[in-house]
Amino acid sequence: MSQFDLTGKVAVITGSSRGIGKAIAEELAANGAHVVISSRKLETCQAVSAEINGRHGQGASIAVAASISDKAALRGLVDTTVATFGKIDILVCNAATNPYYGPMSGITDDQFFKILTNNVVANNWLIQMAAPAMIERKDGAIIIVSSIGGLMGSKTIGAYNISKAADLQLVRNLAVEFGRDNVRVNAIAPGVIRTDFAKAIWEDPQAEAALSRAVPLARIGEPQEIAGAAAFLASRAGAYVTGQTIVVDGGMMIGGAL
């Protein structure tokens, strides 16, 4: 049996109606997991869930709408998953927001609070809801999708980067807390990926060419390339990995541009 086999596992993925979250859900389902598709809009979640059920059989996926800013909705996401599948083995905190672009001097308190609440506090809410049952079973995998922004500064997305850096420390701290109970907590830090978040780059040929020159692999990343890292961390293949951040950026962080 492959170390990546997830047969019988149940995975909840936030922000999974599109982009990186959708690619992760599809990859985990392809490896045998039951997956819960979740984002704010039920219709888009249902469409993705139907695609997955069409490929892997009815019952491979369900759709549960939940806004990450709504603690009660997250509680409902956990409760509905457990009521349907009996447990949560894998939690992927992928959903995030960034309502502000510009220097930190220009951000409003409401914008900063929203970024920190949605990108950090909400992750902790959801983890604290799902982790107790994992701890009781002595088995679980938690993944936060962060960003290479959490490892660098920025003149335009500084608040977002601050939130992503906080996620990396949340991972390290919870890995220490949960480790004795065989619950692993890790992060993935994507570089520039072909999603709506980076649309301004990949829709502009000059911008994409400039990015490619700065990346050793000389191209923008694709959502499924983040999904592969998630499958590793969620499966037995990653059984001895916890508290870590896997950078998936085509080499951007190490440089290489002339």
JOSULTA-V427864 format. One line per field, one symbol per residue. ss: DSSP state (@ for helix, = for strand, . for the rest). phi: phi as a letter, one per 30 degrees, with the letter a starting at -180 (. if undefined). burial: # if it has 9 or more other ideal C-beta (glycine too) atoms within 8 Angstrom, else .. A space follows every 10 residues. Layout:
BEGIN
ss: ???
phi: ???
burial: ???
END
This chain:
BEGIN
ss: .........= ====....@@ @@@@@@@@@@ ...=====.. .@@@@@@@@@ @@@@@@.... ===....... @@@@@@@@@@ @@@@@....= ===....... .=.@@@..@@ @@@@@@@@@@ @@@@@@@@@@ @@@@@@@..= =====..@@@ @.....=@@@ @@@@@@@@@@ @@@@@@@@@@ @.======== ..=..@@@@@ @@..@@@@@@ @@@@...... =.@@@@@@@@ @@@@.@@@.. ....====.. .@@@....
phi: .ddcdceidb bcbdhcdahd ddddeddddd cjddbcdbad cddddddddd dddddcjejd bbcbdadddc dddddddddd ddddcjabcb bcccdabbdb bkdedcdded ddddddddcb ddddeddddd dedddddial bcbcdcaded cbcadbbdde deddddedde dddddddced ciccbbbccd ddcdbddced dddceddddd dedccediad dceddddddd ddddcddcdc caicccdbbi jedcijdd
burial: ...###..## ########## #########. #########. ...######. ###..#...# ######.#.. ..######.# ##..#..### ########.# ......#... ##.####### .######.## #.###....# ########## #..#..#### ########.# ##.##..##. ..######## ###.#..#.. ##....##.. ######...# #.######## #####..#.. ########## ###.....
END
